[in-house]
Amino acid sequence: MRRLFALIFGFGLGLVVMFLAFNVHVVRADSDWHFVKKQKVQFADCYADIRKWDAQEWTRHPDLTKALVDSGKGDLVPQIEAQDLLLEVLDRWQNARRDGETRKQ
């Protein structure tokens, strides 16, 4: 009987964890842990440690960014300054130009 109870408990715990993974972002910030409802039911970005994220990393996670802003935790998302954006665009352009030159050789 104990084995049956343990099996049922394990299945139930697994169901709860999977439900949370598909519906909630768990975000670790400098200040605290934050739990944010996802905009779409998906497995992506179940857990995110945003303490050392730069602007480029934030652009890779638009759903997480939108969920944080919509839930009133937009202060966790850093504002990208125009100068940082310009430097990032120039850096990408320089890398693309360099890659194009190496392909021609």
C-alpha positions in Angstrom: 0.0 0.0 0.0 2.9 2.4 0.8 4.3 1.9 -2.7 1.0 2.7 -4.3 0.7 5.9 -2.2 4.3 6.9 -3.1 3.6 6.3 -6.8 0.4 8.3 -6.8 2.1 11.1 -4.7 5.0 11.2 -7.2 2.7 11.5 -10.2 0.7 14.2 -8.5 3.9 16.2 -7.6 5.1 15.8 -11.2 1.8 17.1 -12.5 2.0 20.2 -10.3 5.6 21.0 -11.2 4.8 20.6 -14.9 1.7 22.8 -14.6 3.8 25.5 -12.9 6.6 25.2 -15.5 4.2 25.8 -18.3 2.3 28.7 -16.6 4.7 30.6 -14.4 8.1 32.4 -14.8 10.4 32.0 -11.8 12.7 35.0 -11.8 15.7 35.5 -9.6 16.6 39.2 -9.3 19.0 41.0 -7.0 16.3 41.9 -4.6 14.2 38.8 -4.4 12.5 35.9 -6.1 9.6 36.8 -8.3 6.8 34.6 -9.7 5.1 36.0 -12.8 2.3 34.5 -14.9 3.3 33.6 -18.4 1.5 35.3 -21.4 1.5 32.1 -23.4 1.4 28.5 -22.2 4.9 27.3 -23.1 7.9 25.6 -21.5 10.4 28.4 -22.3 11.8 30.6 -19.6 10.6 28.6 -16.6 13.5 29.9 -14.6 15.5 33.0 -15.3 18.4 34.4 -13.2 18.4 38.0 -14.4 21.0 39.4 -12.1 23.8 39.6 -14.7 21.8 40.0 -17.9 22.8 42.7 -20.4 20.7 44.3 -23.1 21.4 41.6 -25.6 20.2 38.9 -23.3 16.9 40.8 -22.6 16.3 41.0 -26.4 16.5 37.1 -26.5 13.6 36.8 -24.0 10.8 39.1 -25.2 8.0 37.0 -23.6 9.6 37.2 -20.2 10.1 41.0 -20.6 6.5 41.5 -21.6 5.3 39.3 -18.7 7.3 41.3 -16.2 6.1 44.6 -17.5 2.4 43.5 -17.6 2.6 42.2 -14.1 3.8 45.5 -12.7 7.4 44.4 -12.2 8.8 46.5 -15.1 11.4 48.0 -12.8 13.3 44.7 -13.1 13.8 45.2 -16.8 16.6 47.7 -17.4 15.9 50.6 -19.8 18.2 50.4 -22.9 19.7 53.8 -23.5 20.0 55.1 -27.0 23.8 55.1 -26.8 23.9 51.4 -25.7 21.6 50.5 -28.5 23.7 52.4 -31.1 26.9 50.7 -29.9 25.2 47.3 -30.1 24.0 47.9 -33.6 27.4 49.1 -34.7 29.0 46.1 -33.1 26.7 43.7 -34.9 27.3 45.5 -38.2 31.1 45.3 -37.7 30.8 41.6 -36.9 28.6 41.0 -40.0 31.1 42.9 -42.2 34.0 40.9 -40.8 32.2 37.6 -41.4 31.4 38.7 -44.9 35.0 39.5 -45.6 36.2 36.1 -44.3 33.6 34.3 -46.5 34.9 36.0 -49.6 38.5 34.8 -49.0 
